[in-house]
């Protein structure tokens, strides 16, 4: 027994090579570590690193481990393909993440990649990303009047009124499950299991209340959707195939497509609106009608008042500007 206790421990890498059970435990620990990232982030990183790996194979270069010079050249390739700074930065993060996962030193940050990124930020700063327009309450009313009472129409009415009234991000909206809802006399309390600002999954809540305007009432839209769909558990908002309901949740990108499609029919420019227009529309409309930022943030679950006020500043560009009517 004393001899066993005195046995020198092996370095981790050597022990890993000898012990199959330890390999399984490492895989299990890695799976737990993966949950530190949102599912959307992991998917985005995988896509970005796969594209980088494909380019490296085409050029006969090593993607893992990659040299800083390789990454630097690839940054230029991304810029030539019209990618903007946020996309390029996400690619760098994905490459670094893949290296860390496999035990390699990341090729970024390094002197060459830092310098190239500085140049790219300077070059691309002249082309800022266009911010989508918010949907006002009047826009929402106009859009609702275009929807029918069939399966698709009732789903879209519930989706859009909930997205606007609940100030949901599109990922939060499509992630809602029937098990997350609690009905009360005042409305519906929605538990948001995980969001962009709550990746630890502590949970937030939003409320869906009755609206005075029947066409845009999210409670009525919900009841109509449940009545025709028969959903009692699982995802609330689902895709449709040939007029039939799918069992899986609606894809997040579909929210933007629905907003654009219905908005265009209502006379809005589809290039100027997207899924986020629902959330920003709630903020700007609520502020314009005298709601305090505290009450607005209680529904949006913004952690930063500065971020929430960003929506308002864009909406008030002409309404509260000394230049308007000065001459």
Backbone bond lengths (Angstrom), bond angles and torsions (degrees), N, CA, C in turn:
res aa  C-N    CA-C-N  psi(-1)  N-CA   C-N-CA  omega(-1)  CA-C   N-CA-C  phi
1 X - - - 1.461 - - 1.528 111.28 -
2 X 1.363 116.19 -43.64 1.458 119.51 179.32 1.520 111.11 -62.77
3 X 1.358 115.44 -36.48 1.463 119.83 179.73 1.527 110.38 -64.00
4 X 1.355 117.22 -38.67 1.456 120.40 179.38 1.521 111.09 -66.75
5 X 1.345 115.06 -40.74 1.459 118.48 -179.63 1.514 111.81 -67.32
6 X 1.338 116.02 -29.41 1.462 120.05 -177.88 1.523 112.58 -84.06
7 X 1.338 116.99 -5.37 1.466 120.67 -177.28 1.524 110.23 -63.47
8 X 1.325 115.84 129.93 1.467 120.71 -176.90 1.530 110.23 -65.82
9 X 1.326 117.76 133.28 1.469 120.09 177.95 1.522 110.80 -69.32
10 X 1.327 115.08 150.23 1.465 120.91 179.87 1.521 110.49 -88.18
11 X 1.330 117.06 148.68 1.460 119.07 169.87 1.523 109.16 -57.22
12 X 1.338 116.93 150.80 1.462 120.10 -173.55 1.525 112.12 -58.40
13 X 1.332 117.30 -44.37 1.462 120.25 -178.24 1.521 111.63 -60.94
14 X 1.346 116.77 -40.10 1.463 120.36 -179.79 1.525 110.49 -70.19
15 X 1.326 116.33 -39.98 1.461 119.98 178.19 1.522 110.64 -64.23
16 X 1.338 116.12 -36.38 1.460 121.21 179.74 1.527 110.83 -63.86
17 X 1.340 115.68 -37.48 1.462 120.09 -179.24 1.531 112.14 -69.36
18 X 1.321 117.16 -23.59 1.469 120.83 -175.66 1.526 113.95 -99.21
19 X 1.317 117.15 -18.71 1.460 120.04 -169.92 1.525 110.36 -120.27
20 X 1.337 115.72 105.49 1.459 119.97 -179.49 1.512 112.70 -64.73
21 X 1.332 117.07 -34.25 1.455 120.46 179.44 1.522 110.64 -65.54
22 X 1.341 116.47 -35.68 1.456 120.13 178.77 1.529 110.26 -65.22
23 X 1.320 117.04 -35.61 1.464 120.91 177.13 1.524 110.21 -60.58
24 X 1.342 116.03 -43.84 1.458 120.18 178.92 1.533 111.01 -63.11
25 X 1.338 115.46 -38.16 1.463 119.44 179.49 1.526 111.28 -67.29
26 X 1.329 115.98 -36.23 1.464 120.05 176.73 1.526 109.88 -63.85
27 X 1.336 116.65 -43.65 1.467 120.34 178.66 1.530 110.60 -61.32
28 X 1.340 115.39 -39.84 1.462 119.87 -179.93 1.535 110.51 -65.13
29 X 1.345 115.65 -43.41 1.465 119.90 179.08 1.529 110.80 -64.22
30 X 1.353 116.47 -37.34 1.459 119.85 179.26 1.530 110.72 -65.66
31 X 1.334 115.95 -37.64 1.465 119.62 178.03 1.520 110.76 -61.87
32 X 1.348 115.91 -38.86 1.466 119.52 176.85 1.525 110.23 -65.86
33 X 1.334 115.82 -42.73 1.469 120.04 179.52 1.521 111.28 -61.98
34 X 1.348 116.84 -34.64 1.461 120.82 -179.94 1.519 111.61 -60.16
35 X 1.335 116.33 -30.06 1.453 120.04 -178.04 1.523 112.57 -71.96
36 X 1.338 116.52 -7.70 1.466 119.75 175.42 1.518 110.62 -70.43
37 X 1.346 116.35 -20.46 1.449 120.91 177.79 1.520 109.11 -103.61
38 X 1.324 115.81 144.03 1.461 119.94 175.06 1.521 109.15 -62.72
39 X 1.334 115.93 151.18 1.462 120.80 179.55 1.517 111.12 -56.64
40 X 1.331 117.05 -41.17 1.458 120.79 179.96 1.528 111.26 -63.73
41 X 1.342 116.25 -35.72 1.469 119.84 179.14 1.516 110.54 -68.16
42 X 1.335 117.29 -44.33 1.465 120.25 179.25 1.523 110.88 -61.67
43 X 1.335 115.84 -41.14 1.457 120.04 179.91 1.528 110.41 -65.30
44 X 1.328 116.03 -41.41 1.461 120.54 179.56 1.521 111.08 -65.01
45 X 1.339 117.38 -42.74 1.460 121.37 179.23 1.522 111.07 -63.55
46 X 1.329 116.69 -42.32 1.461 120.75 -179.52 1.519 110.80 -62.39
47 X 1.329 116.18 -43.38 1.459 120.46 179.55 1.520 111.37 -63.58
48 X 1.336 116.69 -44.32 1.464 120.85 -178.45 1.519 111.33 -66.09
49 X 1.335 117.34 -42.12 1.469 119.03 -179.17 1.525 111.38 -72.01
50 X 1.310 117.99 -31.69 1.472 121.03 176.86 1.520 110.06 -63.94
51 X 1.327 116.66 -41.08 1.465 120.49 178.17 1.529 110.75 -65.30
52 X 1.330 116.09 -41.26 1.464 120.46 177.29 1.526 111.03 -62.92
53 X 1.315 117.31 -43.73 1.468 121.69 179.93 1.519 111.09 -62.71
54 X 1.335 116.99 -41.15 1.464 120.79 179.71 1.522 110.60 -63.11
55 X 1.329 116.77 -41.06 1.467 120.45 178.52 1.523 110.37 -65.40
56 X 1.324 117.44 -41.35 1.467 121.02 179.35 1.519 111.20 -62.16
57 X 1.335 117.02 -43.34 1.470 120.10 179.07 1.521 110.85 -62.54
58 X 1.322 115.69 -38.60 1.465 120.23 178.86 1.524 111.39 -62.98
59 X 1.334 116.81 -34.16 1.464 121.36 -177.71 1.531 112.74 -96.45
60 X 1.331 117.29 0.64 1.456 120.31 -179.59 1.517 113.43 73.01
61 X 1.329 117.08 29.45 1.463 122.22 -179.04 1.526 110.57 -110.27
62 X 1.314 115.88 159.36 1.459 120.45 179.70 1.524 110.33 -88.37
63 X 1.353 117.27 123.88 1.463 119.34 176.58 1.523 113.27 -84.41
64 X 1.363 115.76 -20.68 1.463 119.56 -175.38 1.528 110.40 -152.42
65 X 1.316 120.31 102.04 1.469 124.32 1.19 1.526 110.99 -79.62
66 X 1.306 115.85 147.59 1.459 121.47 178.51 1.519 109.60 -103.48
67 X 1.305 115.68 147.43 1.469 120.49 176.91 1.530 109.75 -85.29
68 X 1.315 117.52 150.16 1.468 120.30 179.23 1.529 112.47 -54.54
69 X 1.340 116.46 -36.14 1.468 119.34 179.64 1.528 111.44 -63.52
70 X 1.340 115.75 -37.88 1.464 120.13 177.94 1.518 110.74 -62.55
71 X 1.322 114.94 -45.91 1.464 119.65 -179.61 1.522 110.35 -65.16
72 X 1.327 116.71 -39.47 1.454 120.50 -179.69 1.522 112.12 -60.98
73 X 1.325 116.37 -44.07 1.461 120.20 178.06 1.528 110.31 -63.53
74 X 1.323 116.00 -40.35 1.466 119.79 -178.44 1.529 111.40 -64.81
75 X 1.325 117.60 -32.99 1.462 120.27 176.34 1.525 110.29 -60.23
76 X 1.333 115.20 -41.10 1.466 119.09 176.97 1.515 111.75 -65.03
77 X 1.329 116.83 -36.57 1.461 121.22 177.49 1.528 110.26 -61.82
78 X 1.327 116.11 -43.96 1.460 120.08 179.87 1.531 111.18 -62.30
79 X 1.331 116.18 -41.22 1.463 119.70 179.33 1.530 110.42 -64.10
80 X 1.339 116.67 -39.72 1.467 120.49 179.98 1.522 111.94 -66.90
81 X 1.327 116.05 -22.51 1.468 120.79 178.31 1.524 112.31 -88.96
82 X 1.313 116.63 4.95 1.460 120.71 176.46 1.511 115.34 88.14
83 X 1.336 117.34 12.23 1.468 119.03 179.35 1.526 110.28 -74.05
84 X 1.323 116.11 143.53 1.458 121.49 179.74 1.523 110.80 -92.64
85 X 1.323 115.84 170.33 1.465 121.38 -174.15 1.529 112.71 -55.76
86 X 1.353 120.62 -45.41 1.465 118.93 -179.87 1.529 113.30 -58.49
87 X 1.328 116.93 -38.44 1.465 120.69 178.72 1.524 110.77 -67.71
88 X 1.330 116.82 -41.68 1.462 121.08 -179.94 1.529 110.03 -66.03
89 X 1.313 116.76 -41.76 1.471 120.21 178.25 1.528 110.99 -64.09
90 X 1.323 116.89 -37.93 1.467 120.22 178.19 1.533 110.42 -65.74
91 X 1.332 116.93 -36.16 1.459 120.83 177.02 1.523 110.85 -64.18
92 X 1.328 116.54 -43.02 1.467 120.27 176.81 1.526 110.84 -60.07
93 X 1.320 116.41 -42.93 1.466 120.47 179.03 1.519 110.86 -63.76
94 X 1.329 116.93 -38.08 1.467 121.02 179.36 1.528 111.22 -66.83
95 X 1.316 117.01 -40.81 1.466 121.01 179.20 1.523 109.91 -65.41
96 X 1.331 116.18 -43.96 1.464 119.78 178.88 1.526 110.66 -63.92
97 X 1.322 116.80 -40.89 1.463 121.45 -179.59 1.529 110.83 -62.49
98 X 1.329 117.14 -42.92 1.465 120.48 179.58 1.525 110.89 -63.49
99 X 1.319 117.46 -39.26 1.467 120.66 178.91 1.524 111.10 -65.73
100 X 1.326 116.69 -44.38 1.465 119.77 179.80 1.521 111.37 -62.63
101 X 1.326 116.68 -37.96 1.454 120.54 -179.65 1.531 112.17 -64.03
102 X 1.311 115.71 -31.59 1.469 120.02 -176.85 1.528 112.78 -101.15
103 X 1.333 116.31 11.35 1.450 120.32 173.84 1.516 115.60 80.40
104 X 1.323 117.40 18.23 1.474 120.94 179.15 1.527 110.40 -103.50
105 X 1.333 115.24 155.31 1.456 119.96 171.43 1.521 108.70 -71.31
106 X 1.311 116.68 134.75 1.463 120.23 -178.71 1.530 110.46 -71.98
107 X 1.336 117.34 141.40 1.479 120.68 179.02 1.520 112.89 -77.34
108 X 1.319 116.98 -3.64 1.468 121.86 175.98 1.522 108.38 -137.91
109 X 1.328 118.14 135.29 1.464 126.65 7.06 1.524 112.75 -82.43
110 X 1.301 114.92 143.36 1.461 123.12 174.04 1.530 106.52 -143.19
111 X 1.311 118.46 163.51 1.472 119.09 -178.09 1.523 113.39 -53.64
112 X 1.343 116.94 -40.36 1.468 119.13 -176.06 1.527 111.73 -73.01
113 X 1.359 116.87 -42.04 1.468 117.93 -178.73 1.523 111.38 -71.74
114 X 1.337 117.15 -33.80 1.465 120.24 177.63 1.526 110.36 -63.89
115 X 1.331 116.20 -43.12 1.463 120.67 -178.32 1.531 111.16 -67.20
116 X 1.336 116.41 -41.45 1.463 119.69 179.73 1.528 110.49 -65.84
117 X 1.335 117.62 -41.46 1.454 120.05 179.08 1.529 110.93 -63.58
118 X 1.324 117.18 -36.90 1.457 119.92 177.72 1.526 110.50 -62.53
119 X 1.337 115.62 -41.76 1.458 119.74 177.92 1.518 112.28 -66.29
120 X 1.329 116.66 -38.87 1.462 120.22 179.86 1.523 111.13 -67.02
121 X 1.330 116.65 -40.43 1.465 119.09 178.61 1.525 110.94 -62.31
122 X 1.332 115.97 -38.54 1.457 119.97 178.54 1.525 110.49 -67.59
123 X 1.325 116.30 -43.26 1.466 120.63 -177.79 1.516 112.13 -67.63
124 X 1.320 116.64 -41.04 1.466 120.62 -173.64 1.522 113.13 -90.39
125 X 1.331 116.63 -2.52 1.463 118.87 -179.42 1.515 112.17 -67.82
126 X 1.334 117.06 -17.43 1.463 120.15 179.51 1.515 111.57 -78.96
127 X 1.328 117.85 -6.77 1.461 120.58 -178.56 1.525 110.39 -126.35
128 X 1.334 117.28 71.26 1.466 119.85 -178.76 1.528 111.72 -66.42
129 X 1.313 115.80 153.98 1.459 120.66 179.19 1.524 109.56 -69.10
130 X 1.327 115.44 134.59 1.458 120.54 -179.80 1.522 109.52 -74.65
131 X 1.335 115.95 125.85 1.451 119.98 179.40 1.524 109.26 -82.08
132 X 1.346 115.78 134.81 1.452 120.69 -178.43 1.520 110.52 -71.18
133 X 1.337 115.59 149.21 1.452 121.07 -179.88 1.530 110.75 -73.89
134 X 1.320 117.49 145.85 1.471 120.40 173.92 1.524 109.88 -75.97
135 X 1.319 116.37 151.79 1.461 121.66 174.72 1.529 108.23 -93.82
136 X 1.297 117.10 119.37 1.461 120.83 179.27 1.525 109.88 -76.16
137 X 1.335 116.06 170.76 1.453 119.57 176.50 1.528 110.98 -62.54
138 X 1.335 117.01 -34.28 1.469 120.68 177.75 1.529 110.86 -66.89
139 X 1.334 116.33 -39.11 1.469 120.46 176.04 1.523 110.51 -60.47
140 X 1.329 115.51 -43.93 1.460 120.54 -178.38 1.527 110.68 -62.93
141 X 1.321 117.30 -42.47 1.464 121.08 178.65 1.528 110.10 -60.59
142 X 1.321 116.19 -45.89 1.466 120.47 -179.50 1.526 111.30 -61.62
143 X 1.325 116.73 -39.43 1.473 120.78 -179.37 1.526 111.12 -68.78
144 X 1.329 117.28 -40.50 1.468 120.52 -177.93 1.523 111.81 -64.64
145 X 1.310 117.25 -32.73 1.459 121.19 -178.41 1.528 112.48 -68.70
146 X 1.322 117.14 -12.41 1.468 121.61 -179.22 1.526 112.97 -93.22
147 X 1.335 116.96 -9.20 1.460 120.69 -174.47 1.529 111.11 -92.72
148 X 1.333 115.67 140.16 1.453 121.25 -179.03 1.518 112.49 -87.22
149 X 1.324 115.36 -171.08 1.461 121.42 -178.96 1.525 112.24 -106.13
150 X 1.336 116.50 15.00 1.460 119.44 175.46 1.525 109.34 -80.30
151 X 1.345 117.16 -176.55 1.458 121.42 -176.73 1.520 111.68 -58.79
152 X 1.335 116.82 -47.35 1.467 120.55 -178.69 1.522 111.22 -66.49
153 X 1.324 116.99 -41.25 1.452 120.50 -178.30 1.519 112.51 -64.63
154 X 1.319 116.21 -43.00 1.464 119.00 179.96 1.526 111.88 -70.11
155 X 1.338 115.99 -36.45 1.467 117.63 176.71 1.522 110.75 -63.63
156 X 1.323 116.06 -46.76 1.462 119.37 -176.95 1.519 111.61 -66.58
157 X 1.325 117.39 -34.08 1.468 119.72 177.47 1.530 110.28 -64.95
158 X 1.327 116.24 -43.42 1.467 119.70 178.17 1.526 110.55 -67.15
159 X 1.312 116.18 -43.38 1.466 120.73 -178.74 1.524 111.53 -59.89
160 X 1.329 116.67 -48.01 1.463 120.63 -175.07 1.528 112.17 -72.97
161 X 1.334 117.53 -40.06 1.469 118.59 179.08 1.518 111.35 -69.96
162 X 1.327 117.01 -35.90 1.471 119.45 176.41 1.528 110.62 -69.89
163 X 1.322 116.81 -41.74 1.461 119.73 179.71 1.511 112.03 -60.92
164 X 1.344 116.21 -38.96 1.469 121.37 -179.06 1.534 111.01 -76.68
165 X 1.329 117.15 -54.93 1.467 120.64 -176.65 1.519 112.45 -65.85
166 X 1.334 116.69 -36.01 1.458 120.59 -179.34 1.516 113.40 -85.53
167 X 1.353 116.88 -5.86 1.467 121.16 -178.70 1.521 110.67 50.68
168 X 1.335 115.83 44.24 1.459 120.69 -178.53 1.526 111.37 -80.81
169 X 1.324 115.79 144.84 1.453 120.20 160.76 1.523 106.29 -72.55
170 X 1.324 117.05 153.96 1.467 118.44 -173.38 1.521 111.89 -63.97
171 X 1.343 118.37 -33.83 1.461 120.77 178.45 1.524 110.69 -66.25
172 X 1.334 116.74 -36.56 1.461 120.94 177.08 1.519 110.99 -67.49
173 X 1.327 115.36 -39.32 1.459 120.95 -175.64 1.524 111.44 -64.18
174 X 1.328 116.60 -47.64 1.469 119.24 -177.47 1.527 111.89 -76.75
175 X 1.326 117.64 -13.13 1.466 120.94 179.83 1.526 112.55 -86.84
176 X 1.336 117.94 -6.86 1.464 120.58 -178.17 1.524 110.01 -63.80
177 X 1.313 115.69 132.74 1.462 122.50 176.00 1.533 109.33 -118.71
178 X 1.315 115.92 155.28 1.461 120.10 179.95 1.527 111.09 -57.69
179 X 1.321 115.78 -31.91 1.461 120.56 179.90 1.524 112.39 -68.48
180 X 1.339 116.97 -13.50 1.463 121.45 -179.14 1.526 112.71 -90.59
181 X 1.332 117.50 0.01 1.460 121.58 -172.80 1.528 111.61 -107.04
182 X 1.328 115.23 139.79 1.462 120.47 175.75 1.533 108.15 -132.83
183 X 1.309 115.73 115.52 1.473 121.37 -177.44 1.516 109.65 -83.39
184 X 1.302 115.70 139.86 1.463 121.86 176.46 1.519 107.56 -141.46
185 X 1.331 118.24 168.78 1.471 119.89 178.57 1.527 112.98 -58.29
186 X 1.324 116.71 -27.09 1.470 120.18 -177.57 1.525 112.80 -85.93
187 X 1.323 117.80 -15.25 1.455 120.07 -178.18 1.511 111.62 151.57
188 X 1.316 116.04 -145.30 1.460 122.16 -179.33 1.527 109.03 -123.91
189 X 1.311 116.66 129.30 1.462 122.21 174.46 1.527 107.64 -96.18
190 X 1.327 116.10 124.98 1.457 122.08 -178.43 1.525 108.85 -107.96
191 X 1.316 116.74 124.77 1.461 120.77 173.49 1.519 108.78 -90.05
192 X 1.324 116.28 118.53 1.466 121.67 177.47 1.521 107.09 -91.02
193 X 1.325 116.36 107.59 1.464 121.05 -172.13 1.521 113.03 -65.36
194 X 1.321 116.31 -40.43 1.464 120.12 -179.13 1.519 108.35 -154.47
195 X 1.329 116.02 140.46 1.455 120.05 -179.67 1.522 109.41 -140.50
196 X 1.318 114.78 178.79 1.465 121.58 -179.11 1.518 111.97 -58.03
197 X 1.323 116.93 -36.22 1.472 121.02 -178.10 1.527 111.84 -100.60
198 X 1.341 116.59 8.18 1.463 120.54 -179.13 1.526 109.35 -140.75
199 X 1.338 116.16 57.27 1.458 120.00 -175.55 1.521 112.48 -72.49
200 X 1.342 117.79 -12.81 1.465 119.85 175.68 1.517 111.68 -78.86
201 X 1.333 116.93 -7.13 1.453 120.67 175.86 1.510 114.96 73.59
202 X 1.335 117.39 29.76 1.467 119.63 177.84 1.528 110.92 -69.46
203 X 1.317 115.48 -27.41 1.458 119.88 175.74 1.510 113.83 96.76
204 X 1.326 116.05 139.08 1.461 123.27 173.59 1.522 107.39 -126.69
205 X 1.320 116.10 168.32 1.456 119.70 176.44 1.522 110.03 -127.98
206 X 1.323 115.21 149.20 1.451 123.36 172.47 1.521 107.49 -132.15
207 X 1.314 116.39 158.64 1.462 119.37 179.62 1.532 109.90 -120.53
208 X 1.311 114.86 141.37 1.458 121.95 175.60 1.524 106.78 -114.00
209 X 1.334 115.36 115.01 1.468 120.60 -174.22 1.531 110.73 -113.46
210 X 1.309 114.29 165.69 1.464 120.06 178.08 1.521 110.02 -70.08
211 X 1.327 116.71 141.89 1.464 121.80 177.89 1.522 109.41 -105.11
212 X 1.329 116.43 149.25 1.461 120.31 -179.98 1.524 111.35 -70.77
213 X 1.351 116.92 -28.94 1.454 121.26 177.76 1.530 109.19 -89.05
214 X 1.313 116.51 119.72 1.458 121.79 -173.73 1.534 112.21 -60.47
215 X 1.336 117.23 -40.46 1.469 120.79 -175.21 1.525 112.98 -63.93
216 X 1.334 116.80 -27.69 1.460 119.10 -176.74 1.525 111.99 -114.61
217 X 1.314 117.16 20.37 1.467 120.03 -179.82 1.526 109.87 -76.56
218 X 1.331 118.66 116.41 1.457 120.65 -177.62 1.530 113.40 -68.87
219 X 1.339 117.70 -28.36 1.466 119.93 177.97 1.526 110.77 -69.81
220 X 1.320 116.28 -43.32 1.467 119.98 177.24 1.527 109.97 -64.73
221 X 1.327 116.49 -42.00 1.463 120.25 179.36 1.528 110.96 -62.10
222 X 1.319 116.36 -39.09 1.470 121.16 177.95 1.528 110.67 -64.03
223 X 1.317 117.16 -48.23 1.464 120.70 -179.04 1.531 110.93 -61.19
224 X 1.333 116.74 -41.31 1.464 120.38 178.76 1.535 111.41 -64.86
225 X 1.342 116.14 -38.86 1.460 120.92 -179.47 1.526 111.24 -67.69
226 X 1.321 116.33 -43.23 1.463 120.35 179.66 1.531 110.34 -66.40
227 X 1.324 116.27 -38.50 1.461 120.46 -178.57 1.518 111.67 -62.78
228 X 1.331 117.78 -40.47 1.460 120.14 -177.05 1.523 112.65 -86.32
229 X 1.339 117.42 -28.33 1.471 120.52 -176.70 1.522 112.47 -89.63
230 X 1.333 116.58 -28.27 1.452 120.10 -177.91 1.516 114.21 72.90
231 X 1.328 118.04 14.92 1.463 121.61 -178.85 1.529 109.63 -69.30
232 X 1.323 115.94 130.73 1.464 120.47 177.93 1.518 112.19 -127.14
233 X 1.325 116.92 -15.49 1.461 121.12 177.69 1.531 108.90 -154.55
234 X 1.330 115.50 163.09 1.464 119.47 -179.31 1.508 112.48 82.89
235 X 1.346 117.82 -161.81 1.466 122.16 -175.26 1.528 112.06 -59.39
236 X 1.328 115.94 136.91 1.455 121.17 177.78 1.520 111.25 -75.93
237 X 1.328 116.38 -45.09 1.461 120.82 -177.71 1.525 109.30 -106.88
238 X 1.330 116.30 121.68 1.463 121.22 -173.50 1.517 110.95 -129.28
239 X 1.321 114.06 160.07 1.453 119.50 177.04 1.516 111.57 -76.07
240 X 1.331 115.41 165.56 1.457 122.04 178.38 1.520 109.12 -123.05
241 X 1.321 116.11 143.93 1.465 121.76 177.72 1.517 108.23 -136.59
242 X 1.340 115.09 114.79 1.466 120.76 -179.42 1.529 111.61 53.72
243 X 1.320 115.64 40.52 1.445 120.65 177.17 1.515 115.37 80.31
244 X 1.329 116.79 3.18 1.459 120.84 179.88 1.518 110.42 -111.76
245 X 1.328 116.00 151.97 1.456 122.14 -176.95 1.524 111.01 -80.79
246 X 1.318 116.43 132.95 1.459 121.38 174.76 1.528 110.30 -84.25
247 X 1.330 117.73 154.53 1.468 118.83 179.48 1.520 113.41 -78.27
248 X 1.330 116.32 -22.16 1.470 119.76 -175.17 1.526 111.72 -90.35
249 X 1.322 114.06 160.00 1.468 120.71 -179.99 1.523 110.83 -65.99
250 X 1.301 115.36 151.50 1.452 122.61 175.93 1.532 109.54 -61.58
251 X 1.315 117.01 142.74 1.470 122.16 177.14 1.528 109.07 -72.16
252 X 1.354 116.05 139.68 1.455 120.58 -177.46 1.518 113.65 -55.27
253 X 1.328 116.91 -39.17 1.460 120.17 179.88 1.515 113.32 -64.02
254 X 1.342 116.76 -22.16 1.458 120.32 179.49 1.520 111.47 -66.48
255 X 1.333 117.10 -27.87 1.467 120.04 178.90 1.523 109.79 -60.49
256 X 1.322 115.94 -46.21 1.467 119.90 178.55 1.519 111.31 -62.31
257 X 1.325 116.96 -41.21 1.467 120.62 -179.16 1.525 111.10 -64.24
258 X 1.336 116.64 -39.60 1.465 120.37 179.18 1.527 110.34 -67.95
259 X 1.334 116.84 -43.61 1.466 120.37 177.73 1.525 110.39 -58.75
260 X 1.321 116.53 -46.35 1.463 120.72 -178.92 1.527 111.62 -64.09
261 X 1.336 116.39 -44.22 1.457 120.89 -177.16 1.519 112.12 -64.19
262 X 1.335 116.45 -50.89 1.468 120.11 -179.33 1.529 110.45 -69.28
263 X 1.340 116.26 -38.71 1.459 119.98 179.42 1.513 112.53 -62.55
264 X 1.318 117.06 -39.92 1.470 120.34 179.00 1.524 110.63 -63.32
265 X 1.327 116.73 -40.39 1.465 120.36 178.24 1.530 111.07 -64.83
266 X 1.349 115.72 -25.49 1.469 120.35 178.87 1.523 112.11 -88.77
267 X 1.331 116.95 5.79 1.453 121.00 176.69 1.515 115.53 92.80
268 X 1.341 117.64 10.00 1.467 121.06 178.48 1.516 110.23 -91.56
269 X 1.316 116.47 156.05 1.459 122.12 178.51 1.529 108.44 -79.16
270 X 1.332 119.09 113.66 1.469 120.28 -177.23 1.521 113.54 -63.22
271 X 1.336 117.08 -22.08 1.461 120.00 179.03 1.525 111.11 -74.50
272 X 1.333 116.86 -17.22 1.455 120.64 -175.30 1.523 112.89 -100.81
273 X 1.334 118.47 -3.05 1.463 120.70 -177.99 1.522 110.08 -129.71
274 X 1.325 115.43 157.43 1.467 121.61 178.46 1.518 108.14 -160.50
275 X 1.321 116.69 -169.55 1.454 120.47 -178.43 1.512 113.00 -57.85
276 X 1.333 116.58 -37.29 1.465 120.76 -177.97 1.525 112.39 -68.99
277 X 1.342 117.10 -15.36 1.463 120.68 179.11 1.522 111.46 -63.97
278 X 1.334 117.29 -25.21 1.465 120.83 176.77 1.522 110.10 -66.84
279 X 1.310 115.96 -50.27 1.471 121.78 -178.52 1.529 111.21 -64.98
280 X 1.327 117.04 -47.04 1.467 119.61 -179.49 1.518 111.02 -68.41
281 X 1.342 116.19 -30.30 1.457 119.65 177.38 1.511 112.31 -65.57
282 X 1.323 116.53 -39.12 1.465 120.41 176.37 1.529 110.53 -61.06
283 X 1.337 116.26 -46.74 1.468 120.53 -176.24 1.521 110.99 -63.06
284 X 1.324 116.81 -48.83 1.463 119.73 -175.91 1.529 111.24 -68.04
285 X 1.333 117.16 -38.56 1.468 119.79 179.60 1.526 110.85 -68.70
286 X 1.332 116.16 -43.79 1.466 119.68 179.66 1.523 111.11 -61.34
287 X 1.328 116.93 -42.05 1.464 120.19 179.84 1.518 110.73 -67.14
288 X 1.327 116.82 -40.57 1.464 120.21 -179.71 1.522 111.61 -64.42
289 X 1.334 117.09 -26.47 1.463 120.86 -179.30 1.527 112.05 -94.55
290 X 1.342 116.60 12.92 1.454 120.63 171.28 1.513 116.64 93.05
291 X 1.323 118.56 7.82 1.471 120.26 178.06 1.526 109.52 -71.20
292 X 1.298 116.68 143.74 1.465 120.63 178.79 1.529 109.96 -76.07
293 X 1.342 116.01 158.84 1.456 119.65 178.86 1.529 110.83 -65.00
294 X 1.333 116.91 -32.91 1.469 119.71 178.12 1.524 110.84 -61.71
295 X 1.335 116.52 -44.50 1.466 119.59 -179.26 1.525 111.55 -69.31
296 X 1.327 115.97 -34.87 1.469 120.04 177.70 1.521 110.40 -66.27
297 X 1.334 116.46 -46.04 1.462 121.00 -178.38 1.524 112.09 -67.92
298 X 1.324 116.85 -22.91 1.467 120.09 176.47 1.516 110.18 -64.73
299 X 1.338 116.37 -30.96 1.461 120.34 179.31 1.528 111.83 -91.06
300 X 1.321 117.36 -38.14 1.468 119.64 -178.45 1.521 112.39 -78.07
301 X 1.338 116.44 -21.50 1.470 122.42 -175.44 1.526 112.22 62.52
302 X 1.333 115.76 30.56 1.461 119.28 172.59 1.527 108.77 -66.08
303 X 1.311 116.91 138.62 1.459 120.60 175.33 1.527 111.18 -88.21
304 X 1.327 116.00 -22.83 1.460 121.15 -176.63 1.526 110.18 -119.11
305 X 1.336 116.39 124.95 1.460 119.83 176.79 1.523 110.51 -66.18
306 X 1.322 115.95 -31.22 1.468 119.55 179.15 1.519 110.56 -61.88
307 X 1.334 117.18 -40.79 1.462 120.71 178.56 1.518 110.94 -65.70
308 X 1.325 116.45 -44.21 1.462 120.35 -179.78 1.522 110.98 -62.88
309 X 1.326 116.55 -40.54 1.463 119.91 -179.54 1.521 111.98 -68.85
310 X 1.329 117.22 -17.87 1.455 120.31 177.44 1.518 111.80 -58.61
311 X 1.340 117.08 -37.76 1.462 120.32 176.88 1.529 110.33 -63.35
312 X 1.314 115.51 -42.60 1.461 120.71 -175.67 1.522 111.04 -67.05
313 X 1.343 117.03 -40.06 1.473 120.16 -178.77 1.519 110.97 -59.61
314 X 1.336 117.60 -42.17 1.455 120.02 179.36 1.527 111.00 -66.83
315 X 1.328 116.63 -38.43 1.458 120.32 -178.57 1.529 111.33 -69.05
316 X 1.335 117.49 -28.64 1.454 121.66 -177.06 1.522 113.22 -97.53
317 X 1.321 116.46 16.55 1.466 120.06 -177.35 1.525 111.63 -56.07
318 X 1.347 117.08 -34.84 1.465 120.28 -179.16 1.527 112.31 -108.10
319 X 1.328 117.54 -26.92 1.467 119.16 -175.35 1.525 112.97 -76.12
320 X 1.330 117.09 -26.61 1.469 120.12 179.88 1.527 109.24 -130.90
321 X 1.296 115.52 64.73 1.459 121.21 -177.22 1.529 108.61 -136.60
322 X 1.334 116.20 126.31 1.461 120.44 -176.37 1.525 112.46 -62.95
323 X 1.333 117.68 -22.10 1.455 120.41 -178.92 1.522 112.91 -71.09
324 X 1.351 115.59 -25.19 1.466 119.82 -176.56 1.529 109.37 -75.18
325 X 1.321 116.86 120.58 1.451 122.41 177.94 1.521 114.37 78.02
326 X 1.322 117.14 9.57 1.468 120.29 -177.83 1.516 111.80 -70.62
327 X 1.310 117.22 -34.73 1.466 121.93 -178.49 1.531 110.60 -107.30
